Amino acid sequence: MKTYLILFLAIVFETVATSFLKQSEQFTKLVPSVLTILGYAAAFYCLSVVLKSIPVGIAYAIWSGVGIILIALIGFFVFKQHLDMAAIIGLALIIAGVVVINVFSDSVSH
């Protein structure tokens, strides 16, 4: 369970970093740029710790899938970006994929 907590932290750091990446305006604003770099560094460190216990393909699938969902939600609620029906269906398929991996795959240690 500790591994999944660290994976969750990696996802949170990555989504925070990506949010600040947008605000950095191509690394022209100092504070958002520094927060972007620190967030990605923390995310990749946490992901590297997770890779001791979870296969890289599974960890990355979960990390990127959940990250995509969170960034889409941040884009919608914080940056007021519109999601059309195709985007919503695609995001639902990503959620389904992450659930299938975690519930049915023997590659994931439960």
Short mmCIF file of the C-alpha atoms (twelve columns), coordinates in Angstrom:
data_MODEL
# 
_entry.id   MODEL 
# 
loop_
_atom_site.group_PDB 
_atom_site.id 
_atom_site.type_symbol 
_atom_site.label_atom_id 
_atom_site.label_alt_id 
_atom_site.label_comp_id 
_atom_site.label_asym_id 
_atom_site.label_seq_id 
_atom_site.Cartn_x 
_atom_site.Cartn_y 
_atom_site.Cartn_z 
_atom_site.pdbx_PDB_model_num 
ATOM 1   C CA . MET A 1   0.000   0.000   0.000   1 
ATOM 2   C CA . LYS A 2   2.943   2.347   0.670   1 
ATOM 3   C CA . THR A 3   3.987   1.953   -2.961  1 
ATOM 4   C CA . TYR A 4   0.608   3.217   -4.146  1 
ATOM 5   C CA . LEU A 5   0.851   6.213   -1.808  1 
ATOM 6   C CA . ILE A 6   4.211   7.097   -3.361  1 
ATOM 7   C CA . LEU A 7   2.739   6.590   -6.839  1 
ATOM 8   C CA . PHE A 8   -0.124  8.908   -5.889  1 
ATOM 9   C CA . LEU A 9   2.425   11.513  -4.741  1 
ATOM 10  C CA . ALA A 10  4.241   11.169  -8.069  1 
ATOM 11  C CA . ILE A 11  0.970   11.818  -9.875  1 
ATOM 12  C CA . VAL A 12  0.166   14.849  -7.698  1 
ATOM 13  C CA . PHE A 13  3.646   16.332  -8.200  1 
ATOM 14  C CA . GLU A 14  3.380   15.782  -11.952 1 
ATOM 15  C CA . THR A 15  -0.049  17.413  -12.236 1 
ATOM 16  C CA . VAL A 16  1.049   20.387  -10.126 1 
ATOM 17  C CA . ALA A 17  4.166   20.762  -12.287 1 
ATOM 18  C CA . THR A 18  2.120   20.584  -15.482 1 
ATOM 19  C CA . SER A 19  -0.301  23.200  -14.160 1 
ATOM 20  C CA . PHE A 20  2.579   25.547  -13.393 1 
ATOM 21  C CA . LEU A 21  4.120   24.770  -16.790 1 
ATOM 22  C CA . LYS A 22  1.141   26.471  -18.403 1 
ATOM 23  C CA . GLN A 23  1.511   29.427  -16.052 1 
ATOM 24  C CA . SER A 24  5.267   29.692  -16.678 1 
ATOM 25  C CA . GLU A 25  4.544   31.032  -20.176 1 
ATOM 26  C CA . GLN A 26  7.405   29.140  -21.860 1 
ATOM 27  C CA . PHE A 27  9.643   29.540  -18.772 1 
ATOM 28  C CA . THR A 28  9.494   33.351  -18.888 1 
ATOM 29  C CA . LYS A 29  7.983   33.681  -15.384 1 
ATOM 30  C CA . LEU A 30  10.384  32.743  -12.596 1 
ATOM 31  C CA . VAL A 31  8.141   31.349  -9.839  1 
ATOM 32  C CA . PRO A 32  5.956   29.106  -12.031 1 
ATOM 33  C CA . SER A 33  9.097   27.936  -13.873 1 
ATOM 34  C CA . VAL A 34  10.863  26.954  -10.644 1 
ATOM 35  C CA . LEU A 35  7.730   25.202  -9.354  1 
ATOM 36  C CA . THR A 36  7.464   23.317  -12.650 1 
ATOM 37  C CA . ILE A 37  11.050  22.066  -12.424 1 
ATOM 38  C CA . LEU A 38  10.743  21.125  -8.738  1 
ATOM 39  C CA . GLY A 39  7.408   19.381  -9.334  1 
ATOM 40  C CA . TYR A 40  8.751   17.272  -12.190 1 
ATOM 41  C CA . ALA A 41  11.899  16.411  -10.209 1 
ATOM 42  C CA . ALA A 42  9.789   15.255  -7.244  1 
ATOM 43  C CA . ALA A 43  7.423   13.343  -9.554  1 
ATOM 44  C CA . PHE A 44  10.215  11.440  -11.270 1 
ATOM 45  C CA . TYR A 45  11.947  10.706  -7.970  1 
ATOM 46  C CA . CYS A 46  8.728   9.235   -6.548  1 
ATOM 47  C CA . LEU A 47  8.144   7.283   -9.753  1 
ATOM 48  C CA . SER A 48  11.672  5.862   -9.543  1 
ATOM 49  C CA . VAL A 49  10.951  4.632   -6.001  1 
ATOM 50  C CA . VAL A 50  7.729   2.988   -7.184  1 
ATOM 51  C CA . LEU A 51  9.603   1.125   -9.933  1 
ATOM 52  C CA . LYS A 52  11.292  -1.022  -7.272  1 
ATOM 53  C CA . SER A 53  7.921   -2.711  -6.648  1 
ATOM 54  C CA . ILE A 54  5.723   -2.232  -9.721  1 
ATOM 55  C CA . PRO A 55  6.740   -3.093  -13.306 1 
ATOM 56  C CA . VAL A 56  7.626   0.014   -15.310 1 
ATOM 57  C CA . GLY A 57  4.866   -0.447  -17.889 1 
ATOM 58  C CA . ILE A 58  2.160   -0.803  -15.264 1 
ATOM 59  C CA . ALA A 59  3.458   2.051   -13.077 1 
ATOM 60  C CA . TYR A 60  3.767   4.366   -16.062 1 
ATOM 61  C CA . ALA A 61  0.309   3.435   -17.359 1 
ATOM 62  C CA . ILE A 62  -1.250  4.268   -14.003 1 
ATOM 63  C CA . TRP A 63  0.897   7.412   -13.552 1 
ATOM 64  C CA . SER A 64  0.161   8.807   -16.982 1 
ATOM 65  C CA . GLY A 65  -3.495  7.722   -17.074 1 
ATOM 66  C CA . VAL A 66  -4.434  9.240   -13.733 1 
ATOM 67  C CA . GLY A 67  -2.288  12.284  -14.527 1 
ATOM 68  C CA . ILE A 68  -4.187  12.834  -17.792 1 
ATOM 69  C CA . ILE A 69  -7.504  12.712  -15.947 1 
ATOM 70  C CA . LEU A 70  -6.343  15.130  -13.251 1 
ATOM 71  C CA . ILE A 71  -4.857  17.570  -15.767 1 
ATOM 72  C CA . ALA A 72  -8.075  17.464  -17.807 1 
ATOM 73  C CA . LEU A 73  -10.049 18.290  -14.653 1 
ATOM 74  C CA . ILE A 74  -7.630  21.086  -13.718 1 
ATOM 75  C CA . GLY A 75  -7.881  22.431  -17.265 1 
ATOM 76  C CA . PHE A 76  -11.669 22.387  -17.066 1 
ATOM 77  C CA . PHE A 77  -12.107 23.874  -13.584 1 
ATOM 78  C CA . VAL A 78  -9.048  26.137  -13.229 1 
ATOM 79  C CA . PHE A 79  -8.218  27.199  -16.785 1 
ATOM 80  C CA . LYS A 80  -11.850 27.066  -18.059 1 
ATOM 81  C CA . GLN A 81  -10.937 24.782  -20.972 1 
ATOM 82  C CA . HIS A 82  -13.865 23.095  -22.706 1 
ATOM 83  C CA . LEU A 83  -14.144 19.302  -22.972 1 
ATOM 84  C CA . ASP A 84  -16.251 18.037  -25.861 1 
ATOM 85  C CA . MET A 85  -17.986 14.660  -25.918 1 
ATOM 86  C CA . ALA A 86  -15.086 12.938  -27.684 1 
ATOM 87  C CA . ALA A 87  -12.697 14.153  -24.965 1 
ATOM 88  C CA . ILE A 88  -15.049 12.965  -22.223 1 
ATOM 89  C CA . ILE A 89  -15.394 9.532   -23.853 1 
ATOM 90  C CA . GLY A 90  -11.609 9.278   -24.244 1 
ATOM 91  C CA . LEU A 91  -11.082 10.191  -20.597 1 
ATOM 92  C CA . ALA A 92  -13.661 7.586   -19.551 1 
ATOM 93  C CA . LEU A 93  -11.745 4.963   -21.543 1 
ATOM 94  C CA . ILE A 94  -8.514  5.966   -19.772 1 
ATOM 95  C CA . ILE A 95  -10.250 5.571   -16.392 1 
ATOM 96  C CA . ALA A 96  -11.551 2.164   -17.493 1 
ATOM 97  C CA . GLY A 97  -8.036  1.123   -18.534 1 
ATOM 98  C CA . VAL A 98  -6.522  2.099   -15.188 1 
ATOM 99  C CA . VAL A 99  -9.293  0.215   -13.349 1 
ATOM 100 C CA . VAL A 100 -8.804  -2.903  -15.496 1 
ATOM 101 C CA . ILE A 101 -5.049  -2.858  -14.851 1 
ATOM 102 C CA . ASN A 102 -5.502  -2.517  -11.102 1 
ATOM 103 C CA . VAL A 103 -8.370  -4.954  -10.667 1 
ATOM 104 C CA . PHE A 104 -7.665  -7.698  -13.197 1 
ATOM 105 C CA . SER A 105 -3.962  -7.667  -14.050 1 
ATOM 106 C CA . ASP A 106 -1.631  -10.189 -12.419 1 
ATOM 107 C CA . SER A 107 1.219   -7.746  -13.164 1 
ATOM 108 C CA . VAL A 108 0.150   -5.530  -10.264 1 
ATOM 109 C CA . SER A 109 0.896   -6.662  -6.718  1 
ATOM 110 C CA . HIS A 110 -2.179  -6.246  -4.557  1 
# 
